[in-house]
Amino acid sequence: MSRADGGDRVVSSDSEQLILVDSDDAEAGFLDKGRCHDGEGILHRAFSLFIFDNRGELLLQQRAAGKRLWPMYWSNSCCSHPRKGEAMPEATRRRLADELGIEASLEFVYKFSYQARFGDKGSENELCSVFLGRSDDPVRPNRTEIAAIRHVEASALARELQSSPQAFTPWFKMEWDELRTRFAATLAAYTDRKLR
């Protein structure tokens, strides 16, 4: 496990304008990130990235202690939101660079909506696009976003999710379960060393 060491440049704020959407992912306006996550949350566009190395291991990040929602929980490689006026490819490239200091080619897998509350701190309420990708770039985590990183093999991750589910973010658990079941063949192209 590596502690974050890629600097501490601030790359997000509660004032940035996110894209509100309806259940079909049509734009419905814009609102600052802070208010999007207040109370039960307001549905907005988001993405989750699962980045694998050439050994087929998934890059996990532990969210920084300063995060409003789910601080110090383990989650997928990168997750965030497109900003007002920003297309998804631009947003995912920006966030991979800002959080991890890497580039990756991404494959869109599926889209889903979910709502999850984190006590009195607020909620995630997102229509989230899930992507898989591969990168062997050296990871340089941003300390303002990430407390630690590690790579994990799929079967070890399955055991860990079974024994310590409380250590992981709710969206990561939902997404990983969906990838393992509904999109198992797509996931295998990234995790199975025999396929490369």
C-alpha positions as CSV (number, residue, x, y, z in Angstrom):
1,M,0.0,0.0,0.0
2,S,1.3,3.5,-0.9
3,R,0.5,6.6,0.9
4,A,-0.5,9.6,-1.3
5,D,2.6,11.5,-2.4
6,G,1.7,13.3,-5.6
7,G,1.3,16.8,-4.1
8,D,-1.5,18.6,-2.5
9,R,-2.9,20.8,-5.2
10,V,-6.7,21.5,-4.6
11,V,-8.6,20.1,-7.6
12,S,-12.2,20.3,-6.4
13,S,-14.4,22.6,-4.4
14,D,-18.0,22.7,-3.2
15,S,-18.6,25.7,-5.5
16,E,-18.0,23.9,-8.8
17,Q,-21.1,23.6,-11.0
18,L,-22.3,20.1,-11.6
19,I,-24.8,18.9,-14.2
20,L,-28.2,18.0,-12.9
21,V,-30.0,15.3,-14.9
22,D,-33.2,13.4,-15.1
23,S,-33.5,9.6,-14.9
24,D,-32.7,9.4,-18.6
25,D,-29.5,11.4,-18.1
26,A,-30.9,14.4,-19.9
27,E,-29.5,17.7,-18.6
28,A,-31.9,19.4,-16.2
29,G,-29.8,22.4,-15.1
30,F,-26.7,23.1,-13.0
31,L,-26.0,23.4,-9.2
32,D,-22.9,23.8,-7.1
33,K,-21.4,20.5,-5.7
34,G,-22.1,21.4,-2.1
35,R,-25.8,21.7,-2.6
36,C,-25.9,18.6,-4.9
37,H,-24.8,16.6,-1.8
38,D,-26.9,18.3,0.9
39,G,-29.7,16.3,2.6
40,E,-30.8,13.4,0.4
41,G,-28.9,14.9,-2.6
42,I,-30.0,16.1,-6.0
43,L,-29.6,13.8,-9.0
44,H,-26.5,14.8,-10.9
45,R,-24.1,13.2,-13.6
46,A,-21.1,11.3,-12.3
47,F,-18.6,8.7,-13.3
48,S,-16.6,5.8,-11.7
49,L,-13.4,4.5,-13.2
50,F,-11.9,1.1,-12.6
51,I,-8.2,1.1,-13.7
52,F,-6.2,-2.1,-13.9
53,D,-2.5,-2.7,-14.4
54,N,-1.0,-5.2,-16.8
55,R,-1.1,-7.9,-14.1
56,G,-4.9,-7.6,-14.0
57,E,-4.9,-6.0,-10.6
58,L,-7.4,-3.2,-9.7
59,L,-6.1,0.2,-8.4
60,L,-8.0,1.1,-5.3
61,Q,-7.9,4.4,-3.5
62,Q,-8.6,5.3,0.1
63,R,-10.5,8.6,0.2
64,A,-8.7,11.4,2.0
65,A,-9.7,12.2,5.6
66,G,-10.9,15.7,4.5
67,K,-13.6,14.3,2.3
68,R,-17.1,15.3,3.3
69,L,-18.6,11.9,2.4
70,W,-17.1,8.5,3.2
71,P,-13.6,9.8,4.3
72,M,-11.0,7.1,4.7
73,Y,-13.2,4.5,3.0
74,W,-11.7,2.4,0.2
75,S,-13.2,2.9,-3.2
76,N,-12.5,2.3,-6.9
77,S,-9.7,4.0,-8.8
78,C,-11.3,7.3,-9.4
79,C,-14.8,8.8,-9.2
80,S,-16.1,12.3,-9.8
81,H,-18.4,14.5,-11.8
82,P,-18.3,16.3,-15.2
83,R,-18.6,20.0,-14.6
84,K,-20.9,22.5,-16.3
85,G,-20.0,22.5,-20.0
86,E,-17.7,19.5,-19.8
87,A,-18.2,16.3,-21.8
88,M,-17.6,12.9,-20.2
89,P,-14.3,12.1,-22.0
90,E,-12.8,15.5,-21.0
91,A,-14.0,15.1,-17.4
92,T,-12.5,11.6,-17.0
93,R,-9.2,12.6,-18.5
94,R,-9.0,15.6,-16.1
95,R,-9.8,13.7,-13.0
96,L,-7.4,10.8,-13.7
97,A,-4.6,13.5,-14.1
98,D,-5.8,15.5,-11.1
99,E,-6.2,12.6,-8.6
100,L,-3.7,10.0,-9.8
101,G,-1.4,11.7,-12.3
102,I,-2.1,9.0,-15.0
103,E,-3.7,8.5,-18.4
104,A,-5.8,5.6,-19.4
105,S,-7.9,4.5,-22.3
106,L,-11.4,3.9,-21.0
107,E,-14.2,1.5,-22.0
108,F,-17.8,2.5,-21.1
109,V,-19.6,-0.5,-19.5
110,Y,-22.9,0.7,-18.1
111,K,-24.8,3.5,-16.4
112,F,-26.9,3.4,-13.2
113,S,-28.5,5.7,-10.6
114,Y,-28.2,5.3,-6.9
115,Q,-28.7,7.3,-3.7
116,A,-26.7,6.7,-0.5
117,R,-26.7,8.8,2.7
118,F,-23.7,9.4,4.9
119,G,-25.3,10.2,8.3
120,D,-26.0,13.9,8.7
121,K,-23.1,14.9,6.3
122,G,-25.2,14.5,3.2
123,S,-25.7,12.1,0.3
124,E,-24.6,10.9,-3.0
125,N,-27.5,11.0,-5.5
126,E,-25.9,10.2,-8.9
127,L,-26.5,8.9,-12.4
128,C,-23.2,7.3,-12.8
129,S,-21.3,6.1,-15.9
130,V,-19.0,3.2,-15.1
131,F,-15.8,2.7,-17.1
132,L,-13.0,0.1,-17.2
133,G,-9.5,1.0,-18.3
134,R,-5.8,-0.1,-18.1
135,S,-2.7,1.9,-17.2
136,D,0.8,1.1,-16.1
137,D,1.7,4.8,-15.6
138,P,3.3,5.5,-12.3
139,V,0.5,6.6,-9.9
140,R,1.1,9.9,-8.1
141,P,-1.9,10.4,-5.8
142,N,-3.1,13.8,-4.8
143,R,-3.0,14.2,-1.0
144,T,-6.1,16.4,-1.0
145,E,-8.2,13.6,-2.5
146,I,-6.5,10.4,-1.6
147,A,-5.0,9.0,1.7
148,A,-3.5,5.8,0.2
149,I,-3.6,3.5,-2.9
150,R,-3.0,-0.2,-3.5
151,H,-3.5,-2.7,-6.3
152,V,-5.5,-5.8,-5.6
153,E,-6.2,-9.0,-7.4
154,A,-9.9,-9.8,-8.1
155,S,-10.2,-12.9,-5.9
156,A,-8.5,-11.2,-3.0
157,L,-10.9,-8.2,-3.4
158,A,-13.9,-10.6,-3.3
159,R,-12.7,-12.1,0.0
160,E,-12.1,-8.6,1.5
161,L,-15.5,-7.4,0.4
162,Q,-17.0,-10.4,2.1
163,S,-15.0,-10.0,5.4
164,S,-14.9,-6.2,5.7
165,P,-17.7,-4.6,3.6
166,Q,-17.9,-1.7,6.0
167,A,-14.4,-0.5,4.8
168,F,-15.7,0.3,1.3
169,T,-17.9,3.0,-0.3
170,P,-21.4,2.0,-1.1
171,W,-21.1,2.8,-4.8
172,F,-18.0,0.8,-5.2
173,K,-19.7,-2.3,-3.7
174,M,-22.7,-1.9,-6.0
175,E,-20.5,-1.4,-9.1
176,W,-18.1,-4.2,-8.4
177,D,-21.0,-6.6,-7.8
178,E,-22.6,-5.6,-11.1
179,L,-19.3,-5.9,-13.0
180,R,-18.7,-9.4,-11.6
181,T,-22.2,-10.7,-12.4
182,R,-23.8,-8.8,-15.3
183,F,-20.6,-7.8,-17.1
184,A,-18.3,-10.7,-16.1
185,A,-16.9,-11.3,-19.6
186,T,-16.0,-7.6,-20.0
187,L,-14.4,-7.5,-16.6
188,A,-12.4,-10.7,-17.4
189,A,-10.7,-9.0,-20.3
190,Y,-9.0,-6.7,-17.7
191,T,-8.5,-9.2,-14.8
192,D,-7.6,-12.5,-16.5
193,R,-3.9,-12.6,-17.3
194,K,-4.5,-15.4,-19.8
195,L,-6.4,-13.1,-22.0
196,R,-3.5,-10.7,-22.6
